[in-house]
Amino acid sequence: MPLPIYDIIEKNLSAKKHALDADAKKKLLAEIYSCSHQEMEILFGLILSYCERESIDIVYFPFDSRQTIDGIEFSLDALPSKLQMILHKFVTKTRKF
């Protein structure tokens, strides 16, 4: 079952814009790298929610993400553009951006 926050963010996505430009990706990555452990868990939950909603087989670390000593590492470019927008919306609403 997707996280309730996933449904809220997805409903509020613009139907026209589902891609981040290079500058927005750079800013988003900087914010993601400064997220707390709790925020990172929510981000990963959003990724898993996307997989469930889009009927993508859920592997432990989807979209070429991997476990590191510091937590989970992933590349924004490996994520579908809609999922990038969902993560962007979460980060912009919960952090000073």
N, C-alpha and C positions, 0 to 999 in steps of 0.2 A: 504494500500500500504506500503510495507516494506521500511524502511529508505534506502536511497541510500548507506550509509556507510555499511549497512548490506550486500547488494549485493556485494560490493567490497571485504569485508572481507571474505564472504563465497566463492567467486571465488578463493581466494588465500589460502584457507585451503588445507593442505596436505591431499590427498586421503587416506593415510595410517594411519595417527595419528589423532584420534578423542577422546583422553582421556588424562586427566592431572593426573600426579602422585601426591601423597600426599604432597610432598614438593612444587610442582608448585601450588597446590591449596592453601596451606598455604600462599605463597608469594602473590598470586593473591588476596586472602581475605584481607591481610594487605593493599595492594594497593587500593582495592575497598573501604575499610573503611576510607581511607584518601582522597578519591575523593571529588571534589567540588560538589555543588548542581547541577550545569550544567552537569558535567560528569555523575552523578548518573541518571539524566534524560535521557541522551543518553544511558546508560546501560539498563535502563528500556525500552527504545524505541527499543533497540536491542532484548530484551526478547520478547516484543510484536511482533516485526517483525518476529522473529523465529516462534512464534505461528501462525501468518498469513501464512507464507511460508509453514509450515508443516501441515496446516489445523487443527490446534488445537483450540478448542473452547476457545475464549479469555474471561476470567473472569477478573474482575478488577485487581486482584492480582494473576497471574498464578504461578504455581509450588510452592505452599505453601508459597508464599511471603506474607508480611503483612505490613500495615502502622504503623509506630511508630512516636513518637514525633520528632525524628531526620530525618525521611524520610522513605524510603522503605527498609525493611530488608528481605533478602532471604538467603537460604542455597545453596551453590554450589552443594552439594550432591543431592539436589532435582531437579537440572537442568539436562537435557539430555547432554551427553558428547559433542556432536557437539556444543551445545549452550555454554557450558563451554569454548570450544576452541575459539569460536567467541568473547566472553567477554575477554578472555585472550589476543587475538590478538589486540583488541581495546585498552586495558589497556597498553599493552607493547608498542604500537605505540604512545600513547599519554602521557605517564608518564615515568619518569626515573624508570626503572625496574631492 
